[in-house]
């Protein structure tokens, strides 16, 4: 039994990057365009349905494809509800710059609300999906 647990731990650790890619496909765009690189994902664990935080690199063309496919709108500033979600983001300090472009949407549904926001910095894109 102990050996089985050790084997499962190696599988989980070894599949981390593919898990990042599968979560990216399921939450942002599928298939992943070729220019998208260095996808990192963190799941916020303070709630049952915690937010997903991604950071990645992309060409402008593929970034625009993500924006179109997800029907995101350009925003002038971060809405308060998104500020509250991003306080737990591992990259929260990276999006405080004045040079960030913001694209997003908030969907208010019958029982809960969902968000998808992209923060476009000079070299990276930061994303929160809740």
ROVEX-861291 format. One record per residue: residue in three letters; chain; x, y, z of N, C-alpha, C, O, CB in turn. Coordinates in nm, 4 decimals, padded with zeros to 6 digits. Glycine has a CB too. Layout:
residues N
{"ALA" "A" {X Y Z} {X Y Z} {X Y Z} {X Y Z} {X Y Z}}
...
END
This chain:
residues 130
{"UNK" "A" {00.0825 -00.1193 00.0000} {00.0000 00.0000 00.0000} {00.0873 00.1261 00.0000} {00.0591 00.2230 -00.0705} {-00.0940 -00.0004 00.1213}}
{"UNK" "A" {00.1932 00.1222 00.0805} {00.2824 00.2383 00.0890} {00.3462 00.2667 -00.0470} {00.3579 00.3822 -00.0878} {00.3918 00.2150 00.1956}}
{"UNK" "A" {00.3876 00.1600 -00.1169} {00.4473 00.1777 -00.2497} {00.3483 00.2394 -00.3471} {00.3862 00.3213 -00.4308} {00.4970 00.0439 -00.3042}}
{"UNK" "A" {00.2227 00.2010 -00.3371} {00.1187 00.2569 -00.4238} {00.1038 00.4071 -00.4003} {00.0897 00.4843 -00.4952} {-00.0159 00.1857 -00.3996}}
{"UNK" "A" {00.1068 00.4473 -00.2757} {00.0954 00.5894 -00.2422} {00.2139 00.6670 -00.2989} {00.1957 00.7752 -00.3547} {00.0870 00.6088 -00.0892}}
{"UNK" "A" {00.3348 00.6131 -00.2855} {00.4539 00.6788 -00.3388} {00.4440 00.6913 -00.4901} {00.4756 00.7970 -00.5448} {00.5808 00.6013 -00.2997}}
{"UNK" "A" {00.4013 00.5869 -00.5585} {00.3864 00.5894 -00.7039} {00.2846 00.6949 -00.7455} {00.3087 00.7711 -00.8392} {00.3442 00.4511 -00.7564}}
{"UNK" "A" {00.1720 00.6998 -00.6769} {00.0693 00.7999 -00.7086} {00.1210 00.9415 -00.6877} {00.0878 01.0312 -00.7652} {-00.0554 00.7773 -00.6230}}
{"UNK" "A" {00.2011 00.9630 -00.5849} {00.2576 01.0960 -00.5612} {00.3498 01.1358 -00.6752} {00.3465 01.2506 -00.7194} {00.3337 01.0996 -00.4277}}
{"UNK" "A" {00.4322 01.0434 -00.7237} {00.5199 01.0740 -00.8371} {00.4397 01.1066 -00.9619} {00.4760 01.1967 -01.0376} {00.6139 00.9570 -00.8649}}
{"UNK" "A" {00.3319 01.0345 -00.9836} {00.2473 01.0613 -01.0999} {00.1870 01.2004 -01.0896} {00.1889 01.2757 -01.1870} {00.1360 00.9554 -01.1123}}
{"UNK" "A" {00.1337 01.2356 -00.9741} {00.0721 01.3670 -00.9554} {00.1732 01.4789 -00.9727} {00.1431 01.5793 -01.0372} {00.0077 01.3764 -00.8178}}
{"UNK" "A" {00.2916 01.4640 -00.9168} {00.3943 01.5667 -00.9291} {00.4433 01.5747 -01.0728} {00.4616 01.6844 -01.1256} {00.5116 01.5382 -00.8337}}
{"UNK" "A" {00.4646 01.4617 -01.1365} {00.5151 01.4575 -01.2726} {00.4177 01.5099 -01.3755} {00.4598 01.5540 -01.4824} {00.5523 01.3192 -01.3073}}
{"UNK" "A" {00.2886 01.5065 -01.3467} {00.1875 01.5515 -01.4429} {00.1458 01.6954 -01.4210} {00.0467 01.7397 -01.4790} {00.0662 01.4629 -01.4356}}
{"UNK" "A" {00.2179 01.7690 -01.3398} {00.1792 01.9064 -01.3084} {00.1649 01.9954 -01.4295} {00.0660 02.0678 -01.4409} {00.2781 01.9662 -01.2166}}
{"UNK" "A" {00.2619 01.9921 -01.5214} {00.2539 02.0816 -01.6369} {00.1419 02.0402 -01.7306} {00.0762 02.1266 -01.7887} {00.3866 02.0838 -01.7122}}
{"UNK" "A" {00.1180 01.9105 -01.7473} {00.0072 01.8686 -01.8339} {-00.1262 01.9039 -01.7697} {-00.2230 01.9320 -01.8403} {00.0142 01.7168 -01.8623}}
{"UNK" "A" {-00.1329 01.9030 -01.6364} {-00.2546 01.9457 -01.5672} {-00.2783 02.0942 -01.5927} {-00.3920 02.1366 -01.6134} {-00.2448 01.9172 -01.4147}}
{"UNK" "A" {-00.1710 02.1733 -01.5912} {-00.1832 02.3158 -01.6221} {-00.2423 02.3342 -01.7614} {-00.3317 02.4165 -01.7812} {-00.0458 02.3860 -01.6122}}
{"UNK" "A" {-00.1922 02.2576 -01.8572} {-00.2403 02.2684 -01.9941} {-00.3844 02.2211 -02.0084} {-00.4629 02.2841 -02.0792} {-00.1510 02.1893 -02.0866}}
{"UNK" "A" {-00.4205 02.1114 -01.9424} {-00.5588 02.0633 -01.9532} {-00.6560 02.1609 -01.8876} {-00.7663 02.1811 -01.9384} {-00.5724 01.9244 -01.8888}}
{"UNK" "A" {-00.6171 02.2211 -01.7767} {-00.7027 02.3208 -01.7120} {-00.7126 02.4465 -01.7983} {-00.8183 02.5093 -01.8051} {-00.6486 02.3563 -01.5716}}
{"UNK" "A" {-00.6032 02.4830 -01.8637} {-00.6024 02.5975 -01.9541} {-00.6994 02.5720 -02.0697} {-00.7792 02.6588 -02.1053} {-00.4588 02.6248 -02.0076}}
{"UNK" "A" {-00.6916 02.4524 -02.1276} {-00.7818 02.4157 -02.2377} {-00.9277 02.4209 -02.1934} {-01.0134 02.4708 -02.2664} {-00.7481 02.2753 -02.2903}}
{"UNK" "A" {-00.9554 02.3700 -02.0755} {-01.0925 02.3647 -02.0269} {-01.1487 02.4982 -01.9824} {-01.2705 02.5145 -01.9744} {-01.1008 02.2699 -01.9149}}
{"UNK" "A" {-01.0625 02.5934 -01.9536} {-01.1094 02.7198 -01.8979} {-01.0829 02.8427 -01.9840} {-01.1458 02.9464 -01.9632} {-01.0471 02.7400 -01.7666}}
{"UNK" "A" {-00.9908 02.8336 -02.0805} {-00.9598 02.9515 -02.1618} {-00.9743 02.9269 -02.3112} {-01.0497 02.9980 -02.3777} {-00.8202 02.9980 -02.1327}}
{"UNK" "A" {-00.9040 02.8284 -02.3658} {-00.9100 02.8055 -02.5096} {-00.8596 02.6650 -02.5421} {-00.7601 02.6182 -02.4868} {-00.8273 02.9118 -02.5853}}
{"UNK" "A" {-00.9302 02.6000 -02.6323} {-00.8936 02.4657 -02.6755} {-00.9128 02.4560 -02.8263} {-01.0234 02.4807 -02.8744} {-00.9780 02.3576 -02.6013}}
{"UNK" "A" {-00.8118 02.4218 -02.9012} {-00.6767 02.3837 -02.8599} {-00.5928 02.5059 -02.8221} {-00.6266 02.6191 -02.8565} {-00.6074 02.3056 -02.9716}}
{"UNK" "A" {-00.4840 02.4810 -02.7515} {-00.3951 02.5892 -02.7109} {-00.3142 02.6332 -02.8331} {-00.2457 02.5510 -02.8939} {-00.3008 02.5444 -02.5937}}
{"UNK" "A" {-00.3211 02.7619 -02.8701} {-00.2407 02.8116 -02.9830} {-00.0905 02.7931 -02.9582} {-00.0453 02.7900 -02.8438} {-00.2712 02.9603 -03.0083}}
{"UNK" "A" {-00.0153 02.7810 -03.0660} {00.1283 02.7521 -03.0575} {00.2093 02.8564 -02.9826} {00.3091 02.8217 -02.9194} {00.1838 02.7379 -03.1942}}
{"UNK" "A" {00.1700 02.9826 -02.9875} {00.2524 03.0867 -02.9239} {00.2378 03.0889 -02.7722} {00.3175 03.1535 -02.7042} {00.2158 03.2229 -02.9798}}
{"UNK" "A" {00.1397 03.0211 -02.7189} {00.1184 03.0238 -02.5737} {00.2182 02.9303 -02.5070} {00.2231 02.8106 -02.5354} {-00.0279 02.9831 -02.5374}}
{"UNK" "A" {00.2971 02.9882 -02.4181} {00.4065 02.9160 -02.3529} {00.4054 02.9417 -02.2027} {00.3422 03.0352 -02.1537} {00.5421 02.9573 -02.4131}}
{"UNK" "A" {00.4772 02.8560 -02.1319} {00.5023 02.8724 -01.9881} {00.3734 02.8921 -01.9085} {00.3618 02.9867 -01.8306} {00.5951 02.9907 -01.9646}}
{"UNK" "A" {00.2783 02.8036 -01.9280} {00.1507 02.8102 -01.8551} {00.1723 02.7618 -01.7125} {00.2220 02.6515 -01.6895} {00.0405 02.7249 -01.9259}}
{"UNK" "A" {00.1347 02.8453 -01.6181} {00.1369 02.8083 -01.4762} {-00.0029 02.8270 -01.4213} {-00.0699 02.9251 -01.4536} {00.2411 02.8935 -01.3954}}
{"UNK" "A" {-00.0474 02.7338 -01.3388} {-00.1802 02.7441 -01.2789} {-00.1704 02.7189 -01.1292} {-00.0959 02.6319 -01.0841} {-00.2787 02.6443 -01.3446}}
{"UNK" "A" {-00.2460 02.7959 -01.0537} {-00.2605 02.7753 -00.9098} {-00.4086 02.7788 -00.8804} {-00.4797 02.8658 -00.9307} {-00.1821 02.8835 -00.8259}}
{"UNK" "A" {-00.4564 02.6854 -00.7996} {-00.5974 02.6859 -00.7581} {-00.6038 02.7415 -00.6181} {-00.5352 02.6935 -00.5279} {-00.6608 02.5427 -00.7644}}
{"UNK" "A" {-00.6856 02.8419 -00.5999} {-00.7063 02.9033 -00.4689} {-00.7936 02.8082 -00.3883} {-00.9002 02.7681 -00.4351} {-00.7723 03.0466 -00.4808}}
{"UNK" "A" {-00.7509 02.7718 -00.2698} {-00.8154 02.6648 -00.1937} {-00.8989 02.7120 -00.0746} {-00.9373 02.6293 00.0082} {-00.7118 02.5708 -00.1451}}
{"UNK" "A" {-00.9279 02.8394 -00.0631} {-01.0001 02.8847 00.0553} {-01.1483 02.8540 00.0495} {-01.2177 02.8654 00.1506} {-00.9805 03.0318 00.0734}}
{"UNK" "A" {-01.1980 02.8154 -00.0664} {-01.3400 02.7826 -00.0803} {-01.3521 02.6596 -00.1684} {-01.2582 02.6229 -00.2390} {-01.4210 02.9025 -00.1401}}
{"UNK" "A" {-01.4669 02.5971 -00.1637} {-01.4887 02.4759 -00.2416} {-01.4659 02.5007 -00.3907} {-01.4018 02.4201 -00.4581} {-01.6298 02.4230 -00.2181}}
{"UNK" "A" {-01.5175 02.6105 -00.4412} {-01.5007 02.6459 -00.5821} {-01.4083 02.7663 -00.5926} {-01.4456 02.8697 -00.6480} {-01.6377 02.6758 -00.6491}}
{"UNK" "A" {-01.2882 02.7522 -00.5394} {-01.1928 02.8624 -00.5411} {-01.1518 02.9011 -00.6814} {-01.1729 02.8267 -00.7771} {-01.0712 02.8265 -00.4614}}
{"UNK" "A" {-01.0938 03.0170 -00.6915} {-01.0521 03.0706 -00.8210} {-00.9327 02.9941 -00.8766} {-00.8547 02.9341 -00.8027} {-01.0179 03.2191 -00.8086}}
{"UNK" "A" {-00.9211 02.9983 -01.0094} {-00.8034 02.9481 -01.0790} {-00.7213 03.0686 -01.1215} {-00.7747 03.1648 -01.1766} {-00.8422 02.8586 -01.2024}}
{"UNK" "A" {-00.5918 03.0631 -01.0957} {-00.5011 03.1701 -01.1358} {-00.4028 03.1132 -01.2370} {-00.3340 03.0148 -01.2093} {-00.4263 03.2310 -01.0125}}
{"UNK" "A" {-00.3964 03.1748 -01.3533} {-00.3021 03.1344 -01.4571} {-00.2067 03.2491 -01.4845} {-00.2424 03.3659 -01.4684} {-00.3760 03.0920 -01.5869}}
{"UNK" "A" {-00.0860 03.2158 -01.5257} {-00.0005 03.3131 -01.5925} {00.0642 03.2407 -01.7091} {00.0942 03.1216 -01.7014} {00.1073 03.3746 -01.4947}}
{"UNK" "A" {00.0852 03.3146 -01.8174} {00.1386 03.2542 -01.9393} {00.1914 03.3623 -02.0317} {00.1719 03.4814 -02.0076} {00.0311 03.1703 -02.0109}}
{"UNK" "A" {00.2582 03.3196 -02.1371} {00.3086 03.4093 -02.2406} {00.2332 03.3793 -02.3690} {00.1962 03.2648 -02.3947} {00.4632 03.3934 -02.2606}}
{"UNK" "A" {00.2104 03.4833 -02.4503} {00.1335 03.4654 -02.5734} {00.1678 03.5746 -02.6743} {00.2087 03.6848 -02.6377} {-00.0177 03.4661 -02.5433}}
{"UNK" "A" {00.1503 03.5417 -02.8010} {00.1595 03.6454 -02.9035} {00.0343 03.7318 -02.8942} {-00.0662 03.6907 -02.8363} {00.1751 03.5834 -03.0469}}
{"UNK" "A" {00.0408 03.8505 -02.9509} {-00.0760 03.9395 -02.9505} {-00.1922 03.8774 -03.0277} {-00.3078 03.8902 -02.9877} {-00.0396 04.0764 -03.0111}}
{"UNK" "A" {-00.1612 03.8106 -03.1376} {-00.2643 03.7448 -03.2197} {-00.3407 03.6397 -03.1392} {-00.4637 03.6367 -03.1424} {-00.2003 03.6793 -03.3438}}
{"UNK" "A" {-00.2688 03.5536 -03.0671} {-00.3355 03.4490 -02.9898} {-00.4037 03.5046 -02.8656} {-00.5048 03.4502 -02.8211} {-00.2358 03.3419 -02.9498}}
{"UNK" "A" {-00.3500 03.6118 -02.8092} {-00.4190 03.6791 -02.6991} {-00.5544 03.7313 -02.7477} {-00.6557 03.7151 -02.6797} {-00.3326 03.7956 -02.6426}}
{"UNK" "A" {-00.5553 03.7935 -02.8648} {-00.6817 03.8431 -02.9211} {-00.7799 03.7290 -02.9478} {-00.9009 03.7465 -02.9335} {-00.6552 03.9204 -03.0511}}
{"UNK" "A" {-00.7286 03.6138 -02.9859} {-00.8141 03.4963 -03.0066} {-00.8803 03.4536 -02.8755} {-00.9992 03.4220 -02.8734} {-00.7319 03.3793 -03.0652}}
{"UNK" "A" {-00.8041 03.4527 -02.7672} {-00.8604 03.4192 -02.6349} {-00.9666 03.5206 -02.5961} {-01.0734 03.4835 -02.5473} {-00.7492 03.4146 -02.5269}}
{"UNK" "A" {-00.9378 03.6487 -02.6175} {-01.0329 03.7555 -02.5838} {-01.1621 03.7376 -02.6622} {-01.2707 03.7492 -02.6054} {-00.9718 03.8947 -02.6126}}
{"UNK" "A" {-01.1523 03.7094 -02.7920} {-01.2713 03.6908 -02.8761} {-01.3498 03.5666 -02.8370} {-01.4717 03.5733 -02.8210} {-01.2314 03.6818 -03.0225}}
{"UNK" "A" {-01.2820 03.4534 -02.8216} {-01.3507 03.3271 -02.7916} {-01.4234 03.3316 -02.6576} {-01.5242 03.2634 -02.6392} {-01.2512 03.2119 -02.7917}}
{"UNK" "A" {-01.3727 03.4114 -02.5645} {-01.4347 03.4207 -02.4322} {-01.5229 03.5439 -02.4163} {-01.5729 03.5707 -02.3070} {-01.3281 03.4217 -02.3260}}
{"UNK" "A" {-01.5426 03.6198 -02.5256} {-01.6272 03.7397 -02.5237} {-01.5894 03.8371 -02.4119} {-01.6756 03.8837 -02.3374} {-01.7727 03.6995 -02.5086}}
{"UNK" "A" {-01.4604 03.8672 -02.4011} {-01.4131 03.9573 -02.2968} {-01.4173 04.1013 -02.3454} {-01.3976 04.1290 -02.4637} {-01.2708 03.9198 -02.2532}}
{"UNK" "A" {-01.4428 04.1912 -02.2537} {-01.4485 04.3348 -02.2821} {-01.3280 04.4032 -02.2184} {-01.2820 04.3625 -02.1117} {-01.5815 04.3971 -02.2298}}
{"UNK" "A" {-01.2772 04.5075 -02.2844} {-01.1687 04.5835 -02.2238} {-01.2251 04.6711 -02.1129} {-01.3298 04.7337 -02.1293} {-01.0948 04.6692 -02.3296}}
{"UNK" "A" {-01.1555 04.6750 -02.0007} {-01.1965 04.7517 -01.8838} {-01.0920 04.8599 -01.8565} {-00.9741 04.8434 -01.8878} {-01.2147 04.6591 -01.7595}}
{"UNK" "A" {-01.1371 04.9705 -01.7980} {-01.0427 05.0769 -01.7632} {-00.9758 05.0510 -01.6286} {-00.8610 05.0901 -01.6070} {-01.1140 05.2118 -01.7603}}
{"UNK" "A" {-01.0477 04.9852 -01.5388} {-00.9909 04.9537 -01.4079} {-01.0468 04.8216 -01.3573} {-01.1446 04.7693 -01.4105} {-01.0199 05.0666 -01.3069}}
{"UNK" "A" {-00.9833 04.7692 -01.2543} {-01.0240 04.6402 -01.1990} {-01.1473 04.6611 -01.1111} {-01.1419 04.7388 -01.0158} {-00.9077 04.5745 -01.1176}}
{"UNK" "A" {-01.2591 04.5927 -01.1413} {-01.3778 04.6052 -01.0551} {-01.3490 04.5566 -00.9128} {-01.2651 04.4687 -00.8931} {-01.4954 04.5256 -01.1145}}
{"UNK" "A" {-01.4176 04.6132 -00.8148} {-01.3937 04.5781 -00.6744} {-01.4085 04.4281 -00.6487} {-01.3302 04.3704 -00.5732} {-01.4894 04.6549 -00.5846}}
{"UNK" "A" {-01.5074 04.3651 -00.7101} {-01.5281 04.2221 -00.6858} {-01.4092 04.1409 -00.7361} {-01.3756 04.0378 -00.6777} {-01.6577 04.1741 -00.7536}}
{"UNK" "A" {-01.3457 04.1858 -00.8432} {-01.2275 04.1175 -00.8962} {-01.1066 04.1466 -00.8084} {-01.0215 04.0596 -00.7898} {-01.1997 04.1609 -01.0419}}
{"UNK" "A" {-01.0979 04.2672 -00.7546} {-00.9901 04.2987 -00.6604} {-00.9949 04.2049 -00.5408} {-00.8908 04.1609 -00.4919} {-00.9997 04.4451 -00.6135}}
{"UNK" "A" {-01.1155 04.1740 -00.4933} {-01.1274 04.0850 -00.3774} {-01.0830 03.9431 -00.4119} {-01.0239 03.8751 -00.3280} {-01.2719 04.0835 -00.3258}}
{"UNK" "A" {-01.1104 03.8976 -00.5341} {-01.0676 03.7634 -00.5762} {-00.9166 03.7592 -00.5952} {-00.8516 03.6626 -00.5553} {-01.1387 03.7218 -00.7068}}
{"UNK" "A" {-00.8604 03.8639 -00.6562} {-00.7177 03.8616 -00.6876} {-00.6274 03.8861 -00.5674} {-00.5056 03.8740 -00.5804} {-00.6884 03.9635 -00.7920}}
{"UNK" "A" {-00.6816 03.9197 -00.4520} {-00.5954 03.9378 -00.3348} {-00.5227 03.8086 -00.2989} {-00.4172 03.8128 -00.2355} {-00.6778 03.9862 -00.2150}}
{"UNK" "A" {-00.5777 03.6936 -00.3388} {-00.5120 03.5653 -00.3127} {-00.4263 03.5178 -00.4295} {-00.3654 03.4112 -00.4209} {-00.6156 03.4604 -00.2807}}
{"UNK" "A" {-00.4202 03.5938 -00.5377} {-00.3436 03.5518 -00.6550} {-00.1942 03.5538 -00.6239} {-00.1463 03.6447 -00.5561} {-00.3747 03.6430 -00.7759}}
{"UNK" "A" {-00.1204 03.4542 -00.6730} {00.0244 03.4528 -00.6483} {00.0958 03.5685 -00.7188} {00.2095 03.6011 -00.6847} {00.0842 03.3198 -00.6945}}
{"UNK" "A" {00.0304 03.6295 -00.8151} {00.0904 03.7391 -00.8919} {00.0212 03.8730 -00.8661} {00.0284 03.9625 -00.9503} {00.0855 03.7070 -01.0405}}
{"UNK" "A" {-00.0448 03.8882 -00.7530} {-00.1242 04.0082 -00.7251} {-00.0417 04.1362 -00.7385} {-00.0941 04.2371 -00.7856} {-00.1837 04.0000 -00.5851}}
{"UNK" "A" {00.0845 04.1350 -00.6988} {00.1680 04.2555 -00.7087} {00.2013 04.2902 -00.8532} {00.2319 04.4055 -00.8836} {00.2968 04.2369 -00.6297}}
{"UNK" "A" {00.1958 04.1925 -00.9418} {00.2290 04.2156 -01.0825} {00.1217 04.2960 -01.1556} {00.1507 04.3554 -01.2595} {00.2496 04.0831 -01.1530}}
{"UNK" "A" {-00.0001 04.2996 -01.1049} {-00.1090 04.3672 -01.1765} {-00.1403 04.5048 -01.1192} {-00.2424 04.5641 -01.1541} {-00.2339 04.2818 -01.1732}}
{"UNK" "A" {-00.0561 04.5557 -01.0335} {-00.0809 04.6878 -00.9745} {-00.0217 04.8003 -01.0580} {-00.0389 04.9176 -01.0247} {-00.0241 04.6938 -00.8340}}
{"UNK" "A" {00.0465 04.7668 -01.1642} {00.1096 04.8665 -01.2509} {00.0032 04.9429 -01.3289} {-00.1054 04.8909 -01.3548} {00.2097 04.7993 -01.3480}}
{"UNK" "A" {00.0349 05.0647 -01.3654} {-00.0547 05.1465 -01.4483} {-00.0527 05.1004 -01.5946} {-00.1402 05.1382 -01.6725} {-00.0148 05.2952 -01.4395}}
{"UNK" "A" {00.0461 05.0197 -01.6319} {00.0620 04.9775 -01.7705} {-00.0122 04.8480 -01.8036} {00.0076 04.7926 -01.9118} {00.2075 04.9606 -01.8010}}
{"UNK" "A" {-00.0947 04.7998 -01.7158} {-00.1689 04.6753 -01.7369} {-00.2944 04.7042 -01.8194} {-00.3665 04.8003 -01.7929} {-00.2066 04.6092 -01.6008}}
{"UNK" "A" {-00.3195 04.6196 -01.9198} {-00.4468 04.6238 -01.9924} {-00.5356 04.5167 -01.9322} {-00.4891 04.4067 -01.9021} {-00.4273 04.6019 -02.1479}}
{"UNK" "A" {-00.6635 04.5483 -01.9146} {-00.7562 04.4585 -01.8466} {-00.8684 04.4200 -01.9422} {-00.9295 04.5053 -02.0065} {-00.8135 04.5244 -01.7184}}
{"UNK" "A" {-00.8942 04.2896 -01.9500} {-01.0057 04.2365 -02.0304} {-01.0822 04.1397 -01.9421} {-01.0210 04.0592 -01.8719} {-00.9551 04.1654 -02.1630}}
{"UNK" "A" {-01.2148 04.1456 -01.9439} {-01.2863 04.0524 -01.8588} {-01.4356 04.0552 -01.8746} {-01.4921 04.1291 -01.9552} {-01.2534 04.0786 -01.7198}}
{"UNK" "A" {-01.4980 03.9705 -01.7932} {-01.6435 03.9671 -01.7846} {-01.6835 03.9037 -01.6521} {-01.6116 03.8216 -01.5951} {-01.7052 03.8891 -01.9044}}
{"UNK" "A" {-01.7991 03.9444 -01.6060} {-01.8605 03.8868 -01.4863} {-01.9958 03.8338 -01.5291} {-02.0765 03.9064 -01.5871} {-01.8737 03.9924 -01.3687}}
{"UNK" "A" {-02.0201 03.7076 -01.5006} {-02.1493 03.6464 -01.5321} {-02.2242 03.6230 -01.4020} {-02.1818 03.5434 -01.3182} {-02.1315 03.5126 -01.6112}}
{"UNK" "A" {-02.3343 03.6918 -01.3861} {-02.4160 03.6710 -01.2677} {-02.5251 03.5722 -01.3039} {-02.6139 03.6016 -01.3840} {-02.4761 03.8052 -01.2147}}
{"UNK" "A" {-02.5171 03.4550 -01.2439} {-02.6142 03.3506 -01.2703} {-02.7084 03.3372 -01.1524} {-02.6950 03.4084 -01.0529} {-02.5448 03.2174 -01.2994}}
{"UNK" "A" {-02.8024 03.2468 -01.1635} {-02.9076 03.2342 -01.0630} {-02.8521 03.2059 -00.9227} {-02.8973 03.2668 -00.8257} {-03.0034 03.1238 -01.1031}}
{"UNK" "A" {-02.7554 03.1151 -00.9108} {-02.7074 03.0744 -00.7789} {-02.5709 03.1303 -00.7412} {-02.5386 03.1399 -00.6227} {-02.7022 02.9268 -00.7724}}
{"UNK" "A" {-02.4912 03.1668 -00.8393} {-02.3578 03.2196 -00.8106} {-02.3087 03.3002 -00.9295} {-02.3698 03.2982 -01.0363} {-02.2586 03.1053 -00.7777}}
{"UNK" "A" {-02.1984 03.3712 -00.9108} {-02.1411 03.4481 -01.0198} {-02.0077 03.3868 -01.0599} {-01.9407 03.3216 -00.9798} {-02.1238 03.5965 -00.9797}}
{"UNK" "A" {-01.9710 03.4089 -01.1851} {-01.8449 03.3600 -01.2394} {-01.7730 03.4759 -01.3070} {-01.8357 03.5696 -01.3563} {-01.8681 03.2427 -01.3395}}
{"UNK" "A" {-01.6411 03.4679 -01.3083} {-01.5619 03.5737 -01.3708} {-01.4523 03.5126 -01.4571} {-01.4103 03.3987 -01.4368} {-01.5007 03.6668 -01.2639}}
{"UNK" "A" {-01.4083 03.5901 -01.5520} {-01.2872 03.5597 -01.6278} {-01.2219 03.6935 -01.6579} {-01.2796 03.7765 -01.7282} {-01.3181 03.4777 -01.7606}}
{"UNK" "A" {-01.1038 03.7145 -01.6059} {-01.0306 03.8399 -01.6273} {-00.8878 03.8112 -01.6688} {-00.8208 03.7249 -01.6121} {-01.0323 03.9266 -01.5005}}
{"UNK" "A" {-00.8421 03.8857 -01.7695} {-00.7036 03.8813 -01.8151} {-00.6376 04.0146 -01.7842} {-00.6959 04.1206 -01.8072} {-00.6952 03.8493 -01.9670}}
{"UNK" "A" {-00.5177 04.0087 -01.7327} {-00.4376 04.1271 -01.7046} {-00.3132 04.1160 -01.7921} {-00.2284 04.0297 -01.7693} {-00.4009 04.1392 -01.5504}}
{"UNK" "A" {-00.3025 04.2017 -01.8907} {-00.1957 04.1922 -01.9894} {-00.0838 04.2875 -01.9514} {-00.0991 04.4095 -01.9565} {-00.2483 04.2233 -02.1317}}
{"UNK" "A" {00.0282 04.2297 -01.9136} {00.1469 04.3078 -01.8786} {00.2402 04.3103 -01.9990} {00.2052 04.2636 -02.1073} {00.2191 04.2485 -01.7529}}
{"UNK" "A" {00.3572 04.3645 -01.9787} {00.4520 04.3785 -02.0890} {00.4936 04.2435 -02.1474} {00.4970 04.2277 -02.2694} {00.5748 04.4540 -02.0421}}
{"UNK" "A" {00.5248 04.1477 -02.0631} {00.5746 04.0191 -02.1123} {00.4873 03.9006 -02.0732} {00.5061 03.7917 -02.1273} {00.7133 03.9965 -02.0616}}
{"UNK" "A" {00.3936 03.9174 -01.9823} {00.3121 03.8068 -01.9350} {00.1664 03.8440 -01.9319} {00.1295 03.9615 -01.9313} {00.3568 03.7625 -01.7983}}
{"UNK" "A" {00.0841 03.7408 -01.9299} {-00.0593 03.7585 -01.9149} {-00.0990 03.6850 -01.7870} {-00.0613 03.5698 -01.7658} {-00.1390 03.7048 -02.0411}}
{"UNK" "A" {-00.1746 03.7527 -01.7034} {-00.2218 03.6957 -01.5786} {-00.3731 03.6810 -01.5913} {-00.4408 03.7674 -01.6470} {-00.1816 03.7848 -01.4547}}
{"UNK" "A" {-00.4240 03.5721 -01.5397} {-00.5649 03.5410 -01.5579} {-00.6247 03.4906 -01.4274} {-00.5609 03.4160 -01.3530} {-00.5835 03.4371 -01.6693}}
{"UNK" "A" {-00.7479 03.5321 -01.4006} {-00.8245 03.4759 -01.2900} {-00.9576 03.4281 -01.3453} {-01.0264 03.5007 -01.4171} {-00.8450 03.5802 -01.1750}}
{"UNK" "A" {-00.9926 03.3058 -01.3111} {-01.1227 03.2511 -01.3489} {-01.1856 03.1968 -01.2219} {-01.1250 03.1181 -01.1491} {-01.1102 03.1393 -01.4602}}
{"UNK" "A" {-01.3070 03.2399 -01.1970} {-01.3773 03.2010 -01.0755} {-01.5143 03.1508 -01.1123} {-01.5916 03.1123 -01.0246} {-01.3870 03.3180 -00.9761}}
END
